[in-house]
Amino acid sequence: MLRRDTKYVGELKKAAAEFSKLLAETEMAAPWKAEIVQKLEKYQTDFYAWADGAQEVARHGAAMSKEFHEIEPVMVDIQEGIERRYDQAGVAEAATRGSVRIWMLIALPRRRGR
């Protein structure tokens, strides 16, 4: 069942039915048989509940993967856009610094001359 294969649910049903048949044919005290039957039924109930939950988790995981696969190109486009804007901002900042440096060099000698 850890492989998420539903065949194990069917195999458990078959094995439990065979076991119950053999148990009924054994010469064992009735209270012991009843206790074994009760524990087997409890195990089956818990196993089926777990199997249903595991299948539901697998379905949700597959749906989530499908949705992510559909939005992944959009996420890549956004990331590339952000990187492009970051690079453009770096270029603009370098140009601004260069311009400020030039204006400071132009203004500094004039200020000293006063």
GROMACS elastic network, one bead per residue, 0.5 to 0.9 nm:
[ bonds ]
;  ai    aj funct       b0    kb
    1     4     6  0.50789   500
    1     5     6  0.55737   500
    1     6     6  0.69227   500
    1     7     6  0.79827   500
    1     8     6  0.56604   500
    1     9     6  0.76700   500
    1    51     6  0.72373   500
    1    54     6  0.87001   500
    2     5     6  0.75200   500
    2    54     6  0.85675   500
    3     6     6  0.88498   500
    4     7     6  0.88715   500
    4     8     6  0.86754   500
    4    51     6  0.80530   500
    4    54     6  0.71093   500
    4    55     6  0.67756   500
    4    58     6  0.77918   500
    5     8     6  0.63275   500
    5     9     6  0.82398   500
    5    55     6  0.88321   500
    6     9     6  0.54584   500
    6    10     6  0.70706   500
    6    11     6  0.89279   500
    6    51     6  0.78711   500
    6    55     6  0.84402   500
    7    10     6  0.52139   500
    7    11     6  0.61764   500
    7    12     6  0.86904   500
    8    12     6  0.60403   500
    8    13     6  0.85529   500
    9    12     6  0.52110   500
    9    13     6  0.63713   500
    9    14     6  0.87446   500
    9    47     6  0.81131   500
    9    48     6  0.70114   500
    9    51     6  0.74539   500
   10    13     6  0.51117   500
   10    14     6  0.62151   500
   10    15     6  0.85870   500
   11    14     6  0.50863   500
   11    15     6  0.60103   500
   11    16     6  0.84099   500
   12    15     6  0.50476   500
   12    16     6  0.58559   500
   12    17     6  0.83879   500
   12    44     6  0.76904   500
   12    47     6  0.88813   500
   13    16     6  0.51884   500
   13    17     6  0.61254   500
   13    18     6  0.86598   500
   13    44     6  0.79386   500
   14    17     6  0.51907   500
   14    18     6  0.62723   500
   14    19     6  0.85858   500
   15    18     6  0.51223   500
   15    19     6  0.60041   500
   15    20     6  0.84741   500
   16    20     6  0.59484   500
   16    21     6  0.84971   500
   16    40     6  0.74979   500
   16    41     6  0.86982   500
   16    44     6  0.81821   500
   17    20     6  0.51089   500
   17    21     6  0.62054   500
   17    22     6  0.87062   500
   18    21     6  0.51301   500
   18    22     6  0.62816   500
   18    23     6  0.85408   500
   19    22     6  0.51162   500
   19    23     6  0.59563   500
   19    24     6  0.85382   500
   20    24     6  0.61155   500
   20    25     6  0.87167   500
   20    37     6  0.72754   500
   20    40     6  0.87404   500
   21    24     6  0.52275   500
   21    25     6  0.65586   500
   22    25     6  0.51580   500
   22    26     6  0.64537   500
   23    26     6  0.52592   500
   23    27     6  0.83851   500
   23    28     6  0.83490   500
   23    33     6  0.70797   500
   23    36     6  0.86973   500
   23    37     6  0.85117   500
   24    27     6  0.81423   500
   24    28     6  0.87532   500
   24    33     6  0.77020   500
   25    28     6  0.88309   500
   26    33     6  0.89216   500
   27    30     6  0.87933   500
   28    31     6  0.84970   500
   28    32     6  0.68531   500
   28    33     6  0.66027   500
   29    32     6  0.54512   500
   29    33     6  0.64201   500
   29    34     6  0.87624   500
   30    33     6  0.50395   500
   30    34     6  0.60575   500
   30    35     6  0.85694   500
   31    34     6  0.50179   500
   31    35     6  0.61428   500
   31    36     6  0.86527   500
   32    35     6  0.50524   500
   32    36     6  0.61864   500
   32    37     6  0.85414   500
   33    36     6  0.51160   500
   33    37     6  0.60668   500
   33    38     6  0.84799   500
   34    37     6  0.50685   500
   34    38     6  0.60282   500
   34    39     6  0.85867   500
   35    38     6  0.50366   500
   35    39     6  0.61588   500
   35    40     6  0.85390   500
   36    39     6  0.51187   500
   36    40     6  0.60379   500
   36    41     6  0.85155   500
   37    40     6  0.50735   500
   37    41     6  0.60909   500
   37    42     6  0.85473   500
   38    41     6  0.51586   500
   38    42     6  0.61672   500
   38    43     6  0.86127   500
   39    43     6  0.60666   500
   39    44     6  0.85273   500
   40    43     6  0.50354   500
   40    44     6  0.61107   500
   40    45     6  0.85650   500
   41    44     6  0.50483   500
   41    45     6  0.60935   500
   41    46     6  0.85631   500
   42    45     6  0.50965   500
   42    46     6  0.61265   500
   42    47     6  0.84412   500
   43    46     6  0.51604   500
   43    47     6  0.59243   500
   43    48     6  0.84938   500
   44    48     6  0.60048   500
   44    49     6  0.84586   500
   45    48     6  0.52782   500
   45    49     6  0.61870   500
   45    50     6  0.85978   500
   46    49     6  0.50983   500
   46    50     6  0.60841   500
   46    51     6  0.85187   500
   47    50     6  0.50285   500
   47    51     6  0.59944   500
   47    52     6  0.85237   500
   48    52     6  0.60699   500
   48    53     6  0.85067   500
   49    52     6  0.51455   500
   49    53     6  0.61945   500
   49    54     6  0.85919   500
   50    53     6  0.50170   500
   50    54     6  0.60232   500
   50    55     6  0.85358   500
   51    54     6  0.50057   500
   51    55     6  0.61070   500
   51    56     6  0.85237   500
   52    55     6  0.51696   500
   52    56     6  0.61756   500
   52    57     6  0.86563   500
   53    56     6  0.50216   500
   53    57     6  0.61434   500
   53    58     6  0.85698   500
   54    57     6  0.50763   500
   54    58     6  0.61762   500
   54    59     6  0.86426   500
   55    59     6  0.61677   500
   55    60     6  0.86436   500
   56    59     6  0.50182   500
   56    60     6  0.61923   500
   56    61     6  0.84873   500
   57    60     6  0.51298   500
   57    61     6  0.60184   500
   57    62     6  0.85557   500
   58    62     6  0.61118   500
   58    63     6  0.85554   500
   59    62     6  0.51462   500
   59    63     6  0.61600   500
   59    64     6  0.85650   500
   60    63     6  0.50028   500
   60    64     6  0.60227   500
   60    65     6  0.85175   500
   61    64     6  0.50673   500
   61    65     6  0.61228   500
   61    66     6  0.85700   500
   62    65     6  0.50750   500
   62    66     6  0.61554   500
   62    67     6  0.86492   500
   63    66     6  0.50636   500
   63    67     6  0.62019   500
   63    68     6  0.85820   500
   64    67     6  0.51065   500
   64    68     6  0.60691   500
   64    69     6  0.84659   500
   65    68     6  0.50842   500
   65    69     6  0.60069   500
   65    70     6  0.86049   500
   66    69     6  0.50818   500
   66    70     6  0.63279   500
   66    71     6  0.89155   500
   67    70     6  0.51046   500
   67    71     6  0.64272   500
   67    72     6  0.85324   500
   68    71     6  0.52158   500
   68    72     6  0.57631   500
   69    72     6  0.52198   500
   69    73     6  0.78000   500
   70    73     6  0.70435   500
   70    74     6  0.82094   500
   71    74     6  0.52949   500
   71    75     6  0.63703   500
   71    76     6  0.88113   500
   72    75     6  0.50277   500
   72    76     6  0.62097   500
   72    77     6  0.86430   500
   73    76     6  0.50246   500
   73    77     6  0.61629   500
   73    78     6  0.86274   500
   74    77     6  0.50325   500
   74    78     6  0.61963   500
   74    79     6  0.86200   500
   75    78     6  0.50759   500
   75    79     6  0.61616   500
   75    80     6  0.85923   500
   76    79     6  0.50607   500
   76    80     6  0.60906   500
   76    81     6  0.84890   500
   77    80     6  0.51297   500
   77    81     6  0.60559   500
   77    82     6  0.86010   500
   78    81     6  0.50246   500
   78    82     6  0.61686   500
   78    83     6  0.86237   500
   79    82     6  0.51284   500
   79    83     6  0.62017   500
   79    84     6  0.85653   500
   80    83     6  0.50723   500
   80    84     6  0.60531   500
   80    85     6  0.85921   500
   81    84     6  0.50306   500
   81    85     6  0.61438   500
   81    86     6  0.85088   500
   82    85     6  0.51283   500
   82    86     6  0.60578   500
   82    87     6  0.85995   500
   83    86     6  0.50021   500
   83    87     6  0.61842   500
   83    88     6  0.85910   500
   84    87     6  0.51689   500
   84    88     6  0.61751   500
   84    89     6  0.85907   500
   85    89     6  0.59970   500
   85    90     6  0.85262   500
   86    89     6  0.50802   500
   86    90     6  0.62469   500
   86    91     6  0.87551   500
   87    90     6  0.50664   500
   87    91     6  0.63425   500
   87    92     6  0.86694   500
   88    91     6  0.50989   500
   88    92     6  0.61179   500
   88    93     6  0.85115   500
   89    93     6  0.59728   500
   89    94     6  0.85280   500
   90    93     6  0.50825   500
   90    94     6  0.61866   500
   90    95     6  0.86323   500
   91    94     6  0.51666   500
   91    95     6  0.62432   500
   91    96     6  0.86582   500
   92    95     6  0.50714   500
   92    96     6  0.61261   500
   92    97     6  0.86187   500
   93    96     6  0.50309   500
   93    97     6  0.61407   500
   93    98     6  0.85490   500
   94    97     6  0.51449   500
   94    98     6  0.61808   500
   94    99     6  0.86218   500
   95    98     6  0.50742   500
   95    99     6  0.61433   500
   95   100     6  0.86043   500
   96    99     6  0.50229   500
   96   100     6  0.60645   500
   96   101     6  0.84690   500
   97   100     6  0.50741   500
   97   101     6  0.60386   500
   97   102     6  0.86064   500
   98   101     6  0.50726   500
   98   102     6  0.62725   500
   98   103     6  0.87262   500
   99   102     6  0.51383   500
   99   103     6  0.62498   500
   99   104     6  0.85695   500
  100   103     6  0.50924   500
  100   104     6  0.60355   500
  100   105     6  0.85621   500
  101   104     6  0.50824   500
  101   105     6  0.62041   500
  101   106     6  0.86426   500
  102   105     6  0.50839   500
  102   106     6  0.61920   500
  102   107     6  0.85959   500
  103   107     6  0.59724   500
  103   108     6  0.83886   500
  104   107     6  0.50541   500
  104   108     6  0.57949   500
  104   109     6  0.89329   500
  105   108     6  0.53456   500
  105   109     6  0.70391   500
  106   109     6  0.64325   500
  106   110     6  0.71753   500
  107   110     6  0.53855   500
  107   111     6  0.62358   500
  107   112     6  0.88691   500
  108   111     6  0.51755   500
  108   112     6  0.63954   500
  108   113     6  0.87568   500
  109   112     6  0.51389   500
  109   113     6  0.62345   500
  110   113     6  0.50809   500
  110   114     6  0.68257   500
  111   114     6  0.56476   500
